[in-house]
Amino acid sequence: MTSKIDEIPNPTPTQLAELPRQMGFFPAINGAPKTLSPAQIQQYNHDGYLMPFDGLDATEARETRAFFDGVLSAYIELGKTSYSISTAHLRFARIYQLVQHPRILDAVSDLLGPNVVCWGSHFFCKMPRDGKRVPWHQDSTYWPLSPTKTVTVWLAIDDADPENANMKFIPRSHLHGLIDYDETNDADTVLDLAVQNPHSYGDGEVDVALKAGQFSMHSDLLLHGSEANASDRRRCGLTIRYAAADVTTWYDWHKKGLVVRGDNISGQWANPPSPDH
């Protein structure tokens, strides 16, 4: 369950603030998209997200859920939480292959360009009535990456809907650059940073309701969050982080990067081999 990847540090907010990061939205520019329509690319640039897309077929979705069930059971036996299964593409051969799924990459590369790296993958699993909420936040706040050209795919492992606390987006909030945030130590939150007055930065919140096997895509600057799961149903999704291959990293985060389409044009990404299990 552990590997050298666990030795890669997560920088503190102070360390991140000292980095020369470019924290502004980079619109997708693609005159000849292969999967998305020009209208969808325009919508992504305007709203900061797109959904839903069919990623896995019924068999793939069922097999992926069964695989996750086994992984979750093993983690729970080790005393870990349902939120702790991170950098999954470098821990499990199945996820190493999944992040290279052509139906996902075809859509992502229409936004990011021909050279794409996957540098992150994390199961966000809300158990029934677990009481944990995800405060409104921007993903890029936490990352030692520049410029902000990461697209997050949220791949539904379980059906996600308002009843079991699906993710929510605030459209157009990605256009404000890095938004001020407060640190929080609330026991009922999954993350420790939260944006105050999030609805002042965009349009009304949107439910990210997805069937198992479907996925959404959102900008690393888009505000999103979710409520606690008060239902009797689990809600799990796999977040997959894709960046343009010319993005710069610090704090050894290049070691997480797997080139999934095109070339390693910067030469910095480690491009590790598949795990053997």
Backbone as CSV, one residue per row, in Angstrom:
resi,resn,N_x,N_y,N_z,CA_x,CA_y,CA_z,C_x,C_y,C_z
1,MET,0.817,-1.205,0.000,0.000,0.000,0.000,0.856,1.263,0.000
2,THR,2.102,1.151,0.448,2.986,2.304,0.492,4.090,2.153,-0.549
3,SER,4.678,3.258,-0.939,5.745,3.247,-1.926,6.534,4.529,-1.772
4,LYS,7.550,4.677,-2.617,8.364,5.884,-2.566,7.542,7.133,-2.873
5,ILE,6.409,6.953,-3.523,5.583,8.109,-3.838,5.083,8.788,-2.575
6,ASP,4.999,8.036,-1.478,4.546,8.627,-0.216,5.565,9.600,0.360
7,GLU,6.795,9.548,-0.138,7.839,10.435,0.358,7.803,11.809,-0.307
8,ILE,7.003,11.960,-1.364,6.899,13.250,-2.043,6.072,14.190,-1.172
9,PRO,6.595,15.351,-0.796,5.906,16.209,0.179,4.746,16.978,-0.426
10,ASN,3.798,17.330,0.426,2.760,18.291,0.087,3.166,19.624,0.697
11,PRO,3.499,20.611,-0.112,3.984,21.881,0.440,2.915,22.597,1.254
12,THR,3.353,23.386,2.201,2.459,24.165,3.051,1.960,25.382,2.280
13,PRO,0.873,26.028,2.754,0.415,27.263,2.107,1.503,28.333,2.028
14,THR,2.344,28.420,3.053,3.435,29.396,3.027,4.433,29.062,1.929
15,GLN,4.787,27.799,1.803,5.721,27.392,0.754,5.128,27.634,-0.632
16,LEU,3.851,27.347,-0.797,3.202,27.573,-2.084,3.179,29.055,-2.441
17,ALA,2.951,29.902,-1.444,2.887,31.341,-1.695,4.220,31.902,-2.166
18,GLU,5.301,31.222,-1.845,6.630,31.681,-2.229,7.022,31.258,-3.643
19,LEU,6.249,30.393,-4.271,6.575,29.911,-5.602,6.124,30.910,-6.666
20,PRO,6.867,31.026,-7.765,6.491,31.951,-8.844,5.434,31.340,-9.756
21,ARG,4.280,31.035,-9.176,3.225,30.382,-9.949,2.407,31.402,-10.746
22,GLN,1.986,31.020,-11.946,1.054,31.802,-12.745,-0.351,31.294,-12.441
23,MET,-1.129,32.091,-11.719,-2.429,31.643,-11.228,-3.558,32.346,-11.973
24,GLY,-3.719,32.011,-13.219,-4.801,32.576,-14.014,-5.286,31.547,-15.007
25,PHE,-6.528,31.667,-15.438,-7.116,30.687,-16.342,-6.532,30.817,-17.740
26,PHE,-6.153,29.687,-18.316,-5.656,29.619,-19.685,-6.749,28.979,-20.546
27,PRO,-7.444,29.767,-21.356,-8.539,29.202,-22.148,-8.056,28.116,-23.107
28,ALA,-8.915,27.135,-23.319,-8.630,26.108,-24.314,-8.772,26.725,-25.704
29,ILE,-7.754,26.507,-26.539,-7.769,27.005,-27.917,-7.542,25.811,-28.832
30,ASN,-8.561,25.474,-29.610,-8.473,24.294,-30.469,-9.362,24.516,-31.676
31,GLY,-8.731,24.748,-32.816,-9.480,25.001,-34.036,-10.012,23.763,-34.705
32,ALA,-9.535,22.583,-34.267,-9.968,21.339,-34.898,-10.111,20.237,-33.849
33,PRO,-11.039,20.391,-32.891,-11.214,19.356,-31.867,-11.693,18.047,-32.484
34,LYS,-11.267,16.938,-31.877,-11.603,15.618,-32.415,-12.808,14.993,-31.729
35,THR,-13.047,15.348,-30.479,-14.155,14.755,-29.725,-15.166,15.807,-29.293
36,LEU,-14.695,16.881,-28.708,-15.580,17.950,-28.287,-15.998,18.800,-29.479
37,SER,-17.106,19.475,-29.349,-17.531,20.414,-30.373,-16.945,21.793,-30.071
38,PRO,-16.847,22.663,-31.059,-16.410,24.033,-30.770,-17.279,24.701,-29.704
39,ALA,-18.576,24.386,-29.692,-19.463,24.971,-28.684,-19.102,24.477,-27.286
40,GLN,-18.713,23.214,-27.164,-18.315,22.689,-25.857,-17.028,23.341,-25.365
41,ILE,-16.083,23.562,-26.258,-14.844,24.238,-25.860,-15.148,25.662,-25.417
42,GLN,-16.024,26.330,-26.127,-16.433,27.674,-25.722,-17.122,27.639,-24.360
43,GLN,-17.952,26.630,-24.129,-18.634,26.501,-22.842,-17.640,26.264,-21.717
44,TYR,-16.633,25.413,-21.956,-15.603,25.169,-20.939,-14.894,26.465,-20.581
45,ASN,-14.526,27.227,-21.589,-13.839,28.498,-21.321,-14.730,29.468,-20.551
46,HIS,-16.015,29.456,-20.836,-16.947,30.397,-20.205,-17.329,29.968,-18.791
47,ASP,-17.653,28.673,-18.619,-18.180,28.177,-17.349,-17.139,27.494,-16.463
48,GLY,-16.077,26.960,-17.069,-15.034,26.287,-16.302,-15.230,24.797,-16.136
49,TYR,-16.246,24.228,-16.767,-16.491,22.789,-16.639,-17.307,22.288,-17.829
50,LEU,-17.316,20.966,-17.989,-18.160,20.288,-18.967,-18.636,18.973,-18.362
51,MET,-19.855,18.573,-18.692,-20.401,17.288,-18.239,-21.778,17.082,-18.889
52,PRO,-22.278,15.814,-18.850,-21.559,14.580,-18.505,-21.008,13.932,-19.768
53,PHE,-20.029,13.060,-19.576,-19.461,12.269,-20.663,-19.513,10.800,-20.277
54,ASP,-19.704,9.950,-21.267,-19.674,8.512,-21.037,-18.228,8.039,-21.148
55,GLY,-17.652,7.632,-19.997,-16.265,7.187,-19.987,-16.137,5.680,-20.043
56,LEU,-16.749,4.992,-19.088,-16.676,3.536,-19.004,-18.007,2.927,-19.432
57,ASP,-17.928,1.808,-20.160,-19.164,1.104,-20.459,-19.623,0.337,-19.224
58,ALA,-20.755,-0.325,-19.315,-21.349,-0.965,-18.145,-20.428,-2.003,-17.528
59,THR,-19.763,-2.792,-18.371,-18.846,-3.815,-17.850,-17.640,-3.180,-17.182
60,GLU,-17.050,-2.173,-17.819,-15.896,-1.492,-17.234,-16.265,-0.824,-15.907
61,ALA,-17.438,-0.209,-15.858,-17.861,0.456,-14.628,-18.050,-0.558,-13.506
62,ARG,-18.653,-1.685,-13.822,-18.877,-2.713,-12.807,-17.554,-3.286,-12.305
63,GLU,-16.629,-3.562,-13.212,-15.333,-4.123,-12.819,-14.512,-3.110,-12.023
64,THR,-14.581,-1.840,-12.389,-13.842,-0.811,-11.659,-14.402,-0.650,-10.254
65,ARG,-15.720,-0.697,-10.117,-16.323,-0.602,-8.783,-15.912,-1.797,-7.919
66,ALA,-15.899,-2.997,-8.512,-15.493,-4.177,-7.751,-14.034,-4.072,-7.318
67,PHE,-13.184,-3.545,-8.203,-11.776,-3.342,-7.846,-11.657,-2.365,-6.684
68,PHE,-12.385,-1.254,-6.764,-12.318,-0.281,-5.680,-12.843,-0.867,-4.374
69,ASP,-13.893,-1.660,-4.428,-14.415,-2.287,-3.213,-13.315,-3.056,-2.490
70,GLY,-12.498,-3.793,-3.261,-11.407,-4.553,-2.664,-10.332,-3.669,-2.079
71,VAL,-9.972,-2.608,-2.808,-8.954,-1.676,-2.317,-9.430,-0.987,-1.052
72,LEU,-10.674,-0.537,-1.045,-11.214,0.149,0.128,-11.213,-0.772,1.340
73,SER,-11.612,-1.998,1.150,-11.629,-2.950,2.263,-10.231,-3.128,2.836
74,ALA,-9.221,-3.231,1.962,-7.845,-3.400,2.428,-7.358,-2.172,3.190
75,TYR,-7.696,-0.985,2.689,-7.287,0.246,3.379,-7.952,0.370,4.738
76,ILE,-9.232,0.044,4.814,-9.943,0.120,6.087,-9.314,-0.846,7.098
77,GLU,-8.934,-2.029,6.646,-8.293,-2.993,7.538,-6.973,-2.462,8.084
78,LEU,-6.302,-1.596,7.306,-5.041,-1.002,7.743,-5.254,0.237,8.615
79,GLY,-6.503,0.550,8.898,-6.793,1.703,9.744,-6.827,3.026,9.006
80,LYS,-6.866,2.992,7.675,-6.910,4.214,6.882,-8.363,4.592,6.602
81,THR,-8.561,5.804,6.103,-9.913,6.268,5.826,-10.257,6.081,4.353
82,SER,-11.523,6.280,4.049,-11.980,6.127,2.667,-11.486,7.259,1.766
83,TYR,-10.901,8.308,2.359,-10.378,9.430,1.572,-8.869,9.339,1.330
84,SER,-8.235,8.286,1.793,-6.770,8.246,1.823,-6.134,7.546,0.624
85,ILE,-6.924,7.123,-0.347,-6.374,6.357,-1.470,-5.971,7.326,-2.572
86,SER,-4.779,7.875,-2.460,-4.292,8.903,-3.378,-3.188,8.355,-4.279
87,THR,-2.851,9.151,-5.323,-1.826,8.774,-6.311,-2.050,7.331,-6.759
88,ALA,-3.303,7.014,-7.041,-3.692,5.630,-7.311,-3.055,5.086,-8.582
89,HIS,-2.743,5.953,-9.559,-2.157,5.463,-10.806,-0.741,4.932,-10.611
90,LEU,-0.080,5.302,-9.500,1.254,4.789,-9.223,1.234,3.689,-8.163
91,ARG,0.051,3.303,-7.714,-0.087,2.219,-6.734,-0.703,0.959,-7.347
92,PHE,-1.557,1.155,-8.356,-2.325,0.042,-8.891,-2.253,0.025,-10.416
93,ALA,-1.884,-1.131,-10.967,-1.760,-1.251,-12.415,-3.087,-0.961,-13.115
94,ARG,-4.198,-1.350,-12.502,-5.503,-1.109,-13.123,-5.757,0.390,-13.296
95,ILE,-5.386,1.192,-12.313,-5.617,2.633,-12.417,-4.594,3.272,-13.348
96,TYR,-3.376,2.741,-13.367,-2.355,3.193,-14.320,-2.903,3.086,-15.748
97,GLN,-3.611,1.992,-16.034,-4.220,1.823,-17.345,-5.470,2.678,-17.502
98,LEU,-6.257,2.795,-16.441,-7.511,3.534,-16.531,-7.286,5.001,-16.876
99,VAL,-6.251,5.628,-16.335,-6.016,7.048,-16.616,-5.601,7.270,-18.069
100,GLN,-5.336,6.181,-18.791,-5.004,6.267,-20.210,-6.168,5.853,-21.098
101,HIS,-7.364,5.758,-20.522,-8.540,5.320,-21.279,-8.789,6.291,-22.433
102,PRO,-8.900,5.785,-23.658,-9.016,6.698,-24.810,-10.246,7.582,-24.782
103,ARG,-11.373,7.100,-24.257,-12.561,7.949,-24.243,-12.384,9.145,-23.313
104,ILE,-11.599,8.963,-22.264,-11.308,10.082,-21.362,-10.260,10.998,-21.982
105,LEU,-9.187,10.415,-22.482,-8.097,11.228,-23.020,-8.511,12.017,-24.258
106,ASP,-9.393,11.460,-25.072,-9.824,12.185,-26.266,-10.477,13.514,-25.883
107,ALA,-11.294,13.497,-24.835,-11.950,14.731,-24.407,-10.962,15.680,-23.740
108,VAL,-10.099,15.139,-22.890,-9.136,15.971,-22.170,-8.160,16.645,-23.126
109,SER,-7.664,15.910,-24.099,-6.658,16.475,-25.002,-7.246,17.553,-25.909
110,ASP,-8.555,17.519,-26.136,-9.170,18.622,-26.882,-9.096,19.931,-26.104
111,LEU,-8.967,19.849,-24.771,-8.847,21.043,-23.934,-7.399,21.432,-23.670
112,LEU,-6.545,20.426,-23.462,-5.167,20.704,-23.034,-4.155,20.692,-24.169
113,GLY,-4.497,20.118,-25.305,-3.549,20.042,-26.404,-3.009,18.634,-26.595
114,PRO,-2.080,18.457,-27.519,-1.641,17.113,-27.905,-0.707,16.431,-26.912
115,ASN,-0.086,17.196,-26.013,0.882,16.624,-25.082,0.318,16.719,-23.658
116,VAL,-0.034,15.566,-23.102,-0.795,15.524,-21.846,-0.118,14.577,-20.868
117,VAL,-0.081,14.992,-19.612,0.464,14.164,-18.541,-0.609,13.977,-17.471
118,CYS,-0.672,12.777,-16.912,-1.490,12.526,-15.729,-0.551,12.543,-14.534
119,TRP,-0.802,13.460,-13.599,0.095,13.550,-12.444,-0.611,13.234,-11.125
120,GLY,-1.915,13.016,-11.163,-2.631,12.750,-9.920,-3.861,11.898,-10.132
121,SER,-4.219,11.117,-9.121,-5.451,10.318,-9.146,-5.792,9.974,-7.701
122,HIS,-7.018,10.228,-7.317,-7.388,10.123,-5.907,-8.844,9.676,-5.811
123,PHE,-9.089,8.609,-5.076,-10.461,8.190,-4.821,-11.042,9.054,-3.703
124,PHE,-12.112,9.777,-4.007,-12.854,10.521,-2.989,-14.130,9.737,-2.702
125,CYS,-14.127,9.055,-1.586,-15.208,8.136,-1.243,-15.915,8.591,0.021
126,LYS,-17.175,8.974,-0.124,-17.996,9.327,1.031,-18.831,8.117,1.412
127,MET,-18.544,7.578,2.563,-19.319,6.449,3.045,-20.707,6.925,3.476
128,PRO,-21.677,6.024,3.547,-23.016,6.424,3.984,-22.979,7.101,5.355
129,ARG,-23.585,8.272,5.433,-23.722,9.020,6.685,-22.374,9.267,7.365
130,ASP,-21.352,9.542,6.577,-20.019,9.728,7.180,-19.830,11.114,7.782
131,GLY,-20.706,12.063,7.462,-20.681,13.376,8.118,-19.623,14.335,7.622
132,LYS,-18.859,13.965,6.592,-17.783,14.823,6.110,-18.233,15.627,4.885
133,ARG,-17.983,16.924,4.927,-18.247,17.765,3.767,-16.936,18.258,3.178
134,VAL,-16.983,18.645,1.924,-15.820,19.229,1.247,-16.104,20.710,1.059
135,PRO,-15.379,21.600,1.744,-15.671,23.033,1.632,-15.370,23.562,0.232
136,TRP,-15.957,24.705,-0.086,-15.702,25.316,-1.391,-14.218,25.652,-1.516
137,HIS,-13.619,25.237,-2.622,-12.183,25.422,-2.795,-11.822,25.392,-4.275
138,GLN,-10.602,25.814,-4.563,-9.981,25.668,-5.878,-8.873,24.628,-5.753
139,ASP,-8.813,23.695,-6.677,-7.783,22.666,-6.611,-6.379,23.250,-6.663
140,SER,-6.181,24.239,-7.521,-4.836,24.754,-7.757,-4.224,25.399,-6.520
141,THR,-5.058,25.756,-5.544,-4.540,26.324,-4.295,-3.497,25.411,-3.669
142,TYR,-3.690,24.112,-3.769,-2.874,23.128,-3.068,-1.646,22.659,-3.851
143,TRP,-1.516,23.053,-5.108,-0.567,22.374,-5.996,0.652,23.234,-6.342
144,PRO,1.863,22.665,-6.264,3.074,23.369,-6.698,3.292,23.205,-8.206
145,LEU,2.348,23.731,-8.963,2.352,23.626,-10.421,2.144,24.999,-11.035
146,SER,2.734,25.208,-12.207,2.544,26.461,-12.923,2.869,26.244,-14.400
147,PRO,2.093,26.850,-15.297,0.884,27.624,-15.048,-0.312,26.729,-14.734
148,THR,-1.450,27.347,-14.424,-2.639,26.598,-14.036,-3.323,26.038,-15.285
149,LYS,-2.789,24.919,-15.757,-3.345,24.251,-16.929,-3.586,22.776,-16.611
150,THR,-4.338,22.536,-15.535,-4.752,21.183,-15.190,-6.263,21.063,-15.366
151,VAL,-6.684,19.982,-15.982,-8.094,19.618,-16.077,-8.319,18.418,-15.173
152,THR,-9.271,18.525,-14.261,-9.624,17.417,-13.396,-10.806,16.661,-13.978
153,VAL,-10.610,15.373,-14.164,-11.709,14.472,-14.517,-12.243,13.864,-13.225
154,TRP,-13.550,13.940,-13.017,-14.213,13.278,-11.887,-14.991,12.120,-12.469
155,LEU,-14.446,10.918,-12.297,-15.043,9.706,-12.861,-15.886,9.027,-11.787
156,ALA,-17.167,8.884,-12.037,-18.077,8.317,-11.045,-17.858,6.803,-10.925
157,ILE,-17.516,6.353,-9.727,-17.442,4.928,-9.424,-18.818,4.429,-8.984
158,ASP,-19.506,5.239,-8.199,-20.903,5.012,-7.838,-21.756,6.094,-8.500
159,ASP,-23.041,5.852,-8.633,-23.934,6.930,-9.043,-23.810,8.080,-8.042
160,ALA,-23.740,9.297,-8.547,-23.637,10.489,-7.698,-24.793,11.422,-8.024
161,ASP,-25.513,11.857,-6.993,-26.664,12.728,-7.166,-26.838,13.544,-5.892
162,PRO,-27.777,14.484,-5.867,-27.928,15.306,-4.660,-28.199,14.506,-3.395
163,GLU,-28.866,13.381,-3.511,-29.196,12.590,-2.315,-27.956,12.116,-1.583
164,ASN,-26.919,11.662,-2.332,-25.703,11.167,-1.672,-24.536,12.142,-1.815
165,ALA,-24.868,13.421,-1.933,-23.883,14.513,-1.840,-22.927,14.565,-3.015
166,ASN,-23.513,14.714,-4.207,-22.663,14.917,-5.383,-21.856,16.199,-5.260
167,MET,-20.793,16.275,-6.039,-20.000,17.498,-6.113,-20.847,18.612,-6.734
168,LYS,-20.491,19.866,-6.397,-21.158,21.027,-6.965,-20.121,22.003,-7.510
169,PHE,-20.466,22.666,-8.608,-19.611,23.678,-9.221,-20.258,25.056,-9.078
170,ILE,-19.411,26.078,-9.077,-19.878,27.457,-9.233,-19.366,27.959,-10.586
171,PRO,-20.226,27.989,-11.587,-19.797,28.401,-12.930,-19.164,29.788,-12.928
172,ARG,-18.159,29.937,-13.744,-17.425,31.186,-13.997,-16.518,31.603,-12.851
173,SER,-16.462,30.829,-11.786,-15.568,31.195,-10.681,-14.103,30.986,-11.037
174,HIS,-13.826,30.277,-12.125,-12.439,30.041,-12.546,-11.798,31.278,-13.156
175,LEU,-12.575,32.315,-13.382,-12.068,33.504,-14.057,-11.474,34.534,-13.109
176,HIS,-11.407,34.223,-11.808,-10.949,35.187,-10.806,-9.518,34.945,-10.344
177,GLY,-8.794,34.027,-10.995,-7.459,33.710,-10.510,-7.531,33.009,-9.166
178,LEU,-6.459,33.119,-8.377,-6.454,32.506,-7.048,-7.320,33.333,-6.099
179,ILE,-8.327,32.696,-5.530,-9.274,33.365,-4.646,-8.813,33.203,-3.201
180,ASP,-8.958,34.274,-2.413,-8.566,34.219,-1.000,-9.309,33.111,-0.271
181,TYR,-8.645,32.526,0.688,-9.219,31.412,1.431,-8.823,31.526,2.900
182,ASP,-9.530,30.816,3.736,-9.224,30.735,5.165,-8.851,29.305,5.506
183,GLU,-8.009,29.157,6.503,-7.717,27.817,7.008,-8.816,27.405,7.974
184,THR,-9.171,26.132,7.931,-10.216,25.624,8.803,-9.770,24.324,9.444
185,ASN,-10.107,24.154,10.674,-9.812,22.912,11.394,-11.093,22.192,11.804
186,ASP,-12.173,22.492,11.094,-13.448,21.862,11.426,-13.347,20.348,11.297
187,ALA,-13.861,19.654,12.286,-13.763,18.196,12.293,-14.599,17.550,11.201
188,ASP,-15.592,18.285,10.676,-16.480,17.684,9.686,-16.077,18.002,8.254
189,THR,-14.868,18.554,8.037,-14.417,18.858,6.683,-13.279,17.940,6.259
190,VAL,-13.228,17.670,4.961,-12.178,16.823,4.402,-10.915,17.637,4.127
191,LEU,-11.077,18.896,3.691,-9.946,19.759,3.366,-9.774,20.823,4.439
192,ASP,-8.561,21.415,4.493,-8.272,22.379,5.552,-8.278,23.827,5.079
193,LEU,-8.638,24.072,3.821,-8.740,25.432,3.304,-10.135,25.628,2.727
194,ALA,-10.723,26.789,2.950,-12.087,27.040,2.496,-12.226,28.474,2.021
195,VAL,-12.914,28.656,0.906,-13.203,29.983,0.372,-14.490,30.503,1.009
196,GLN,-14.457,31.730,1.474,-15.626,32.354,2.072,-16.429,33.082,0.988
197,ASN,-17.737,33.156,1.163,-18.632,33.815,0.206,-18.410,33.324,-1.226
198,PRO,-18.377,32.011,-1.431,-18.036,31.473,-2.750,-18.999,31.894,-3.853
199,HIS,-20.280,32.096,-3.498,-21.264,32.402,-4.534,-21.112,33.810,-5.103
200,SER,-20.283,34.619,-4.491,-20.047,35.959,-5.026,-19.094,35.938,-6.222
201,TYR,-18.532,34.775,-6.521,-17.519,34.684,-7.577,-18.050,34.093,-8.875
202,GLY,-19.350,33.775,-8.932,-19.867,33.190,-10.159,-21.366,33.050,-10.128
203,ASP,-21.861,32.154,-10.966,-23.292,31.919,-11.073,-23.743,30.930,-9.999
204,GLY,-25.040,30.616,-9.987,-25.589,29.689,-9.008,-24.963,28.308,-9.118
205,GLU,-24.827,27.635,-7.981,-24.157,26.345,-7.951,-24.889,25.308,-8.801
206,VAL,-24.118,24.374,-9.345,-24.627,23.344,-10.251,-24.301,21.976,-9.681
207,ASP,-25.290,21.089,-9.639,-25.061,19.717,-9.198,-24.316,18.930,-10.269
208,VAL,-23.284,18.190,-9.851,-22.543,17.313,-10.768,-23.109,15.903,-10.584
209,ALA,-24.280,15.684,-11.159,-24.967,14.394,-11.041,-24.502,13.481,-12.171
210,LEU,-23.914,12.344,-11.811,-23.332,11.430,-12.783,-23.725,9.994,-12.465
211,LYS,-23.909,9.202,-13.509,-24.077,7.771,-13.353,-22.700,7.109,-13.317
212,ALA,-22.610,5.953,-12.660,-21.340,5.234,-12.596,-20.796,5.024,-14.004
213,GLY,-19.525,5.394,-14.198,-18.892,5.286,-15.503,-18.869,6.590,-16.280
214,GLN,-19.693,7.561,-15.874,-19.659,8.869,-16.505,-18.612,9.757,-15.832
215,PHE,-18.228,10.842,-16.519,-17.272,11.764,-15.914,-17.589,13.200,-16.291
216,SER,-17.084,14.089,-15.445,-17.107,15.522,-15.702,-15.665,15.996,-15.850
217,MET,-15.486,17.210,-16.365,-14.172,17.843,-16.448,-14.294,19.266,-15.918
218,HIS,-13.310,19.690,-15.097,-13.343,21.073,-14.638,-11.936,21.655,-14.523
219,SER,-11.885,22.972,-14.619,-10.631,23.721,-14.510,-10.097,23.665,-13.094
220,ASP,-8.775,23.731,-12.970,-8.146,23.719,-11.648,-8.438,24.978,-10.842
221,LEU,-9.051,25.986,-11.451,-9.391,27.217,-10.738,-10.887,27.325,-10.422
222,LEU,-11.669,26.344,-10.806,-13.111,26.405,-10.587,-13.446,26.065,-9.136
223,LEU,-14.275,26.895,-8.506,-14.731,26.602,-7.149,-15.693,25.413,-7.168
224,HIS,-15.454,24.471,-6.258,-16.336,23.322,-6.135,-16.282,22.790,-4.711
225,GLY,-17.249,21.984,-4.362,-17.326,21.409,-3.024,-18.495,20.451,-2.975
226,SER,-18.770,19.921,-1.796,-19.906,19.012,-1.645,-20.316,18.940,-0.185
227,GLU,-21.572,18.602,0.026,-22.105,18.476,1.364,-21.780,17.096,1.936
228,ALA,-22.068,16.908,3.197,-21.910,15.590,3.807,-22.944,14.631,3.232
229,ASN,-22.566,13.372,3.126,-23.464,12.345,2.617,-24.367,11.852,3.740
230,ALA,-25.603,12.302,3.721,-26.558,11.920,4.765,-27.396,10.709,4.368
231,SER,-27.090,10.111,3.231,-27.888,8.999,2.733,-27.321,7.657,3.195
232,ASP,-27.994,6.588,2.819,-27.525,5.228,3.097,-26.743,4.653,1.930
233,ARG,-26.390,5.501,0.958,-25.651,5.060,-0.224,-24.253,5.663,-0.225
234,ARG,-23.284,4.863,-0.616,-21.917,5.349,-0.772,-21.843,6.253,-1.999
235,ARG,-20.902,7.204,-1.982,-20.652,8.057,-3.142,-19.158,8.149,-3.369
236,CYS,-18.683,7.424,-4.375,-17.252,7.403,-4.672,-17.000,7.889,-6.087
237,GLY,-15.955,8.685,-6.233,-15.480,9.101,-7.540,-13.967,9.069,-7.574
238,LEU,-13.411,8.828,-8.738,-11.966,8.885,-8.937,-11.637,10.202,-9.617
239,THR,-10.892,11.073,-8.926,-10.420,12.297,-9.558,-9.104,12.000,-10.262
240,ILE,-9.026,12.388,-11.519,-7.819,12.188,-12.323,-7.350,13.563,-12.774
241,ARG,-6.096,13.885,-12.468,-5.549,15.206,-12.763,-4.672,15.135,-14.008
242,TYR,-5.081,15.852,-15.041,-4.322,15.919,-16.286,-3.816,17.341,-16.493
243,ALA,-2.572,17.462,-16.929,-2.005,18.778,-17.201,-1.349,18.781,-18.576
244,ALA,-1.248,19.957,-19.149,-0.426,20.111,-20.345,1.016,19.783,-19.968
245,ALA,1.727,19.116,-20.858,3.050,18.594,-20.516,4.097,19.681,-20.327
246,ASP,3.778,20.933,-20.662,4.748,22.014,-20.455,4.608,22.671,-19.084
247,VAL,3.728,22.166,-18.234,3.569,22.701,-16.886,4.808,22.399,-16.054
248,THR,5.213,23.366,-15.226,6.377,23.228,-14.349,5.939,22.787,-12.960
249,THR,6.765,21.975,-12.298,6.462,21.506,-10.949,7.603,21.828,-9.995
250,TRP,7.281,21.782,-8.698,8.270,21.890,-7.627,8.011,20.777,-6.616
251,TYR,8.903,20.652,-5.652,8.770,19.692,-4.548,8.628,18.243,-5.039
252,ASP,9.344,17.927,-6.118,9.412,16.566,-6.659,8.089,16.061,-7.214
253,TRP,7.151,16.948,-7.463,5.878,16.476,-8.005,6.003,15.962,-9.436
254,HIS,7.113,16.268,-10.108,7.316,15.719,-11.450,7.403,14.190,-11.423
255,LYS,7.740,13.634,-10.250,7.846,12.179,-10.138,6.498,11.483,-10.241
256,LYS,5.424,12.242,-10.067,4.077,11.668,-10.174,3.590,11.600,-11.621
257,GLY,4.280,12.287,-12.523,3.751,12.537,-13.855,3.971,11.421,-14.847
258,LEU,2.885,10.946,-15.436,2.901,9.921,-16.470,2.424,10.547,-17.777
259,VAL,3.249,10.515,-18.812,2.850,11.044,-20.111,1.841,10.085,-20.732
260,VAL,0.629,10.566,-20.928,-0.452,9.695,-21.400,-0.836,9.972,-22.849
261,ARG,-0.366,11.069,-23.394,-0.610,11.359,-24.807,0.446,12.337,-25.294
262,GLY,0.965,12.076,-26.490,1.964,12.961,-27.065,3.333,12.768,-26.457
263,ASP,4.068,13.863,-26.301,5.470,13.813,-25.907,5.711,14.524,-24.584
264,ASN,6.795,14.127,-23.941,7.270,14.761,-22.708,8.082,15.982,-23.106
265,ILE,7.389,17.013,-23.598,8.072,18.103,-24.294,9.008,18.894,-23.398
266,SER,8.728,18.959,-22.108,9.617,19.682,-21.200,10.753,18.794,-20.699
267,GLY,10.600,17.495,-20.836,11.603,16.553,-20.369,11.637,16.384,-18.861
268,GLN,10.738,17.040,-18.147,10.821,17.023,-16.686,10.040,15.888,-16.049
269,TRP,8.965,15.409,-16.696,8.112,14.420,-16.057,8.818,13.070,-15.978
270,ALA,8.709,12.396,-14.827,9.448,11.167,-14.575,8.952,10.011,-15.416
271,ASN,7.655,10.034,-15.784,7.084,8.995,-16.635,7.344,7.597,-16.060
272,PRO,6.933,7.326,-14.835,7.250,6.049,-14.184,6.543,4.874,-14.852
273,PRO,7.109,3.680,-14.713,6.469,2.488,-15.277,5.255,2.078,-14.467
274,SER,4.502,1.161,-15.016,3.298,0.682,-14.334,3.662,-0.085,-13.067
275,PRO,2.863,0.068,-12.007,3.040,-0.820,-10.853,2.855,-2.272,-11.297
276,ASP,3.369,-3.187,-10.515,3.304,-4.605,-10.912,2.123,-5.339,-10.297
277,HIS,1.178,-4.611,-9.730,0.006,-5.260,-9.155,-1.230,-4.378,-9.327
